[in-house]
Amino acid sequence: MGGVLPGVEDTVQIPSGITVTLNTNVECGGIVVEGVLNVQRTNRTLTCDYLLVQTTGAAFNVGSHANRFGQNFTLTLKGLSTETPPIDPMMASMMGGKFLGAHDGGTLSIHGKDRVEWTRLGASAAAGATSLTLSEPVDWMEGDSILVTSSRGDWNEAEMLTITSVSTDLKTVYFTTPMVYPHNGTQLTKTRAADGKSWTIDLRAEVGLLSRNVKIQGDAVSETSGYGGHTMVMDGGTALIEGVELYSVELA
């Protein structure tokens, strides 16, 4: 952040009129931004109890809509349920101790890479399959996590997969763990005999990209403790968020 780095539990405050650039990996306590906090355009991590952006003109910026953030950035929220942030008592009671939040004129402006987020299957996939044919080329890559929605009545048949390789035409993704359930990749066309009118029913399962280069997450104990991170935009706050992965984080 420049100057003297905070300790792992030190509270950081950026006053109005001050702009700070995160140019190294940092772990600290809570962060209150009343000025501007920018993330340098290089691979960075920030671990903190909470990050609150408040007052008119205050902002937390990770790239912009016109110039998306192209590197990797991870914000990890580590506050405890037993901790009360030393901020306005009303805000503390509503937001808790592990949050990314904006209110009272503050802005969260977070812009990950613009990627293909959703597509559909281009062909049906049987249970046990280790590849998926997609309906269009994608920019997905090895290591990305994807979600295949259920094709039947049980939503629990949705499956998460990790890509191990992608075909040269970018329309087939491969993985090593076989799928447990079948997934439909067909469209059905019907014609009404009375007037010859036709329509097509799209039965193709949707496939979504879960991985993003910008990630907001709860810490490692979030799932076991049942106390994860959350993002809150309160009265007067603004959030401009796109291309971002939320993991163990609730959006409110």
N, C-alpha and C positions, 0 to 999 in steps of 0.2 A: 504493500500500500504506500510505500515511501516513508521516510523518516524512521522512527523507531517502531518495530513491529510489536503488536500487542501479544500478551501471553495467551495461553490456551483458554483461560476463563476471564480475560479482561473484557470489560464492556467498551465498545468503540462508539464514539459519537462524531459525526461529520456535520459541522455547523452550517447554517445557511450561508451561501456565498462561497463555500469551499468546494472544490472539485478534487476528488481522489481517484487515482487509477490503480486498480488491483494488478500489480505487475510481478507478483510472486505468489506462491501457494501459501495460504494463511489458515490457521485455526485460532479462533478466539471465542469469547463469550457472545453476548448479544451485540447487535449493530443497529444503531439508530441513525438514519440518513435524513438530514434536513437540508443538505446541500446536494451534491451529485456524486454517485459512485459508479465509475465505469470499469468494465472488465477489459483488460488488455487483449488484443487480438492475437493470442497465442494460447497454447494449452494451459489451462489454469484450474485450480480447485480452491473452493472456499468452504470451510467448515465453521459453523457458528451455532449458537443456541437459537437465535432468531434473527431476522432482518426486517426492520420496520422502516418504511419510507413515509415521511409525513411532512406537512407544510407545503404551501404553494411553491412550485418550481423544483421541489425535491424529486430526485429520480435515481433509479437503479437501472443501468443500461448494459445490456449484453447484445451488441450489434444494433442494427436498426432494420426497419422494414425494407428500406431501399438498399441496404448493404448488410445482408444477413451475416451472422457470426459463423465463420467457416472452420474454426478450430474446435477443440473439445473443452467444454466447461462443465464442471459439476459443483452444484451447491448442495452441501449436506447439512441438514438441520439436526442438532443433537440435544436440544433442550430437554429437561426432565419435567415430568408432570408435577413434581414437588416444588419446582422453581417458579417464582413470581418475578417476571421481568420488571426492572426499575423504571417503568414508563407510566403513563397515565393509567391510574387504577382501573378505569372503565375499559380501556383498550386491553390491559393485561387480563382482565376477567373474561373478556370475549375471545381473545386470541390464544390464551394459554401460554406455554413456554417454548414451543417448537414450531415456529411459523415463519412464512414469508408474507408480509402484509403491506398494504398501502391504505392511507386514509388522509383526509384533510388536505387535499391538493397534491399528495404524493403520487408518483407514477412508477409502475413496473413496466419496463420496456425490454422484452427478452425475445430474441429472434434467432432460432436455430436455422440450419440449412433448409432450403426449400426442396423437399424430396417427394417422391411418389408415396402418398400415405395409404391409399386404399386402391384395390383393384378387385377383380373377380376371377374365379377359376376359368380357364379356357378349355378344360376337359375334366371329366369326373375322376376322382381319386379313390381307390379302394382302401379299405382298412389294411394296414401293413405296408402301404406305399412309403417310399423314401424320397419321393420327388413330387413336385406340383407343377403343372402347366398352367400358366397365367394367361389372361385374355389380352394383355398388352405388355410391352417391354417395361422393365422397372429399373431403378437405380440402386437396388438392394445389393448387398455384398456379404461375403463370408463374415460370420460372427453376428450378423443382425438377427434379432428376434422378431418373429412374425406371429400373427394370430389368424387362424382359420375358423370362421364362424360355423356353427352347427347347421347341418342341412335337414335335420329332423326335428321332432317336437321337443327334444330335451336340450336346453341351452348348455347343459354340462358337457355336451359333445363338442363344444368349441375346444380347439387345441392350440397350444403354444409350441413353436418349433424354432430351432436355431439353425440358420443357414450355414452349410459347409462349403457350398460352391454354387455358381450361377452359370447357365449356359451362355454361349457366345452371342446368341440373339436376345439375351436378357429376358426371356420369357419362361424359362424353367429354372426353379430353385431346387436344390438338393439338400438333404439332411440325413443324419445317421440314425436317429431314433424313429422307428416306424410309427406311422399314424395308427391310432387306436380305432378310429371310426371312419366310415365312408363319408365323402363330401361330394355334393352334386355340382357338376359343371355344365349343365345343359340348359337350353331354352326350349320352351314348348310353344308351338304355334297352333292356334285353333281357328277354324273358319265356321261361321254360322251359316247353316244351310239355307235359312229363310231369305237372306239378302246378300250372302257371299262376303260379309264383313269379316275381316281377320284381325287377330291381335296376338301378341307374343307375351308369354309369361316367362319372366327371367327367374330361373330356379338356381342360378349359379351362386355358390357360397362366396361370401366376401372374404378377402384376405387383406389384413392390415399390417403395416409396419409399426412395431413397438419401439425400436431403437432410435435414438436421436443423439446428435453430437452435443446438445445442451441438455443437461439432466438436473432436475431438482428432486432430491430424495430425502427420506428420513434416514437416520443412522442405522447401524447394523442391528440394534436391539429393538427397532420399531415394531417389527412383526411379533417377536416373542413377548414384548411388554404390552402390546396392544395400544401403544401410544406413538403414533406416527406423526410425521410432519403434516402441515396443512398450509394452504395458500388462501389468504383472505383479503378481499378488497372491500373496505368499509366506506361509509358516507364520505363523498368527496374524493375518493381514491380512483385511480385509473390503472387498468392492466391491459397491456398490448403484448400478448404472448402467442407465439407461433413456432412450430417446428421444435417443440420442447417435450421431453419425456418426463413424466411425473411418476416416481416410484416410491411406494410407501408414503404417499402424500395425498391428502384430500383437498379438492378444490372447492372453495365456498365464496 
